[in-house]
Amino acid sequence: MELPTKLVNLSLIQQLREDALARIASAETKDALEAVRVEVLGRKGALASFSKEMGRLAPEERAEAGKKLNAAKQELETALEQRLAVFEQEALGRRLDAEWLDLTLPAPGPRPGSLHPVTLIQREVEDLFLSLGFRVLDGPEVETEYHNFDALNIPPHHPARDMQDTFWLDGGRLLRTHTSPVQVRGMEQFRPPLRMIAPGRVFRNEEVDASHEHTFYQVEGMMIDRDVSVAHLIYFMQTLLRRIFRSDVTVRLRPGYFPFVEPGFELDIRCLICDGEGCPVCKQSGWVELMPCGLVHPNVLRMSGVDPEEWNGFAFGLGLTRLAMMRYGIDDIRLLQSGDLRFLRQF
Ligand code: FA5
């Protein structure tokens, strides 16, 4: 706003007041309003410079001009506040319109989850073995060195310990590397004859790839009775595979070494991801190691207080996570623990 060149007088104050009121009334935005405030009421604004001029007026004019100036200032301040309140009211109205909720609409229904594919397979395996007279046992994930290794005929410094590198905890405890310690706990708790399975999570300090995880699931199986033979073992394994795959799958049995069985075998399944052609899951071999097994070593029976002269038995360690991969055609084990709901919702 132009500063008056003439000495301040009543009509100049009146003119300034009217101009400013008109600008306030027609301001369209808060910014426009702020500009009027700065120009008229601000520290360097028109009213301030009028005030400075007052000293140059004759005393009788000064009193009258002072009154007018104050009245104009108050009037303009009030007009600014009122106009600002209008803007704020309009902004609030717009926000409430945008945030409007229809509380009478029905709520979205609950979104049911689904069981993890490993859990689905575990339940099938449990149902089958329960129907065959086996009991389902549980064992601790934090194990003693004795149960995980020594009682399975793997003394300290035995090279077989290197095959199952693990996470050691304080006090000689460790995260179990397999479900086989539950064999020992089963024999300690129950006298033979004994049929048991033990599904559970196991841990290994291992490089992760398409078919290896550091945390995965196994199902241990064991039957202790009189005159148990490899024929019994093969019968139960065949029954299991038929039930899970609902059709014949190609398997091969080859010798395998585990200190807690004698003789020991590896049961491999023809890779169902590539149909034996070779892929990252079977490491291009066409076969996937699924279920090592064998007849329980007499030392293992003896250490758990079972007389090997009277009793013998078979044991197997099924790779449950791999079984789930074969059953559902999952081509990378890492998907199972990814927590990715797009993957999990398919089951
Ligand atoms: C064992 O763990 C023995 N305790 C199995 C056993 C039990 C043998 C009873 C004899 C008698 P192995 O380390 O091979 O064996 O593991 C068994 C199965 O677990 C493998 O065949 C495979 O299917 C699965 N497995 C092993 N390592 C991994 C891994 N890193 N990720 C996913 N699955 C694995």
Residues whose N, C-alpha, C, O or C-beta is under 5 A from the ligand:
A	BS01	FA5	T177 H178 S180 E206 S211 H212 E213 F216 F258 V261 E289 L290 M291 P292 C293 G294 A315 F316 G317 L318 G319 T321 R322
